[in-house]
Amino acid sequence: MVVNGSFIIMAPAGSYTINATATGYQAKSLSGVSVTSGKVVDASMTLTVATASNKPGDCDNSGTVTITEVQSAINMFLGLKPVESCVNVDGVSGVSIAEVQKVINSFLGL
């Protein structure tokens, strides 16, 4: 990796999908990158800074709540994990069962 986030990868000829992720940024994919033997391919992409999600439990600001984030919310409620503001939406100390339910609803798309 180069300082600006660039990568140089040696890959056999073929068609590829490149996925880029970084903490604090929205994930991005670039499909149909065609690699030809003996050629250099520039597959540039720019990641966008993630914006805060309005979904309770979306702690990684991906725009969706995953089952892992639901489990984290349950662990916060049980005191097994430090409380995060993405779950503790009412700002009161600790995570309530109502806040866990909001995270589950976000996961279910309700």
Residue pairs with C-beta under 8 A, 6 or more apart in sequence:
1 7
2 8
5 22
11 35
12 35
13 35
13 36
13 37
14 34
14 35
15 32
15 33
15 34
15 35
16 33
16 34
16 35
17 29
17 30
17 31
17 32
17 33
18 29
18 30
18 33
18 43
18 45
19 27
19 28
19 29
20 27
20 28
20 29
20 30
20 45
20 47
21 27
22 47
24 49
24 50
24 61
25 47
25 48
25 49
25 50
26 47
26 48
26 49
26 50
26 62
26 63
27 47
27 62
28 45
28 46
28 47
28 48
30 43
30 45
33 41
33 43
34 41
35 41
50 60
50 61
50 62
51 61
52 61
53 61
53 62
53 63
53 86
55 63
55 64
55 65
55 106
56 65
56 86
56 87
56 89
56 99
56 102
56 103
56 105
56 106
57 65
57 69
57 70
57 72
57 73
57 86
57 87
57 102
57 103
57 104
57 106
57 107
58 64
58 65
58 69
58 86
58 106
59 69
59 72
59 84
59 86
59 87
60 69
65 103
65 106
65 107
66 107
67 107
69 103
69 107
70 103
70 104
70 107
72 81
72 84
72 87
73 87
73 95
73 99
73 100
73 103
73 104
74 100
75 81
76 82
76 83
76 84
76 87
76 88
76 95
76 100
77 94
77 95
77 96
77 97
77 99
77 100
79 94
83 93
83 94
83 95
85 91
87 95
87 99
87 100
87 103
88 94
88 95
88 99
89 99
89 102
90 96
90 99
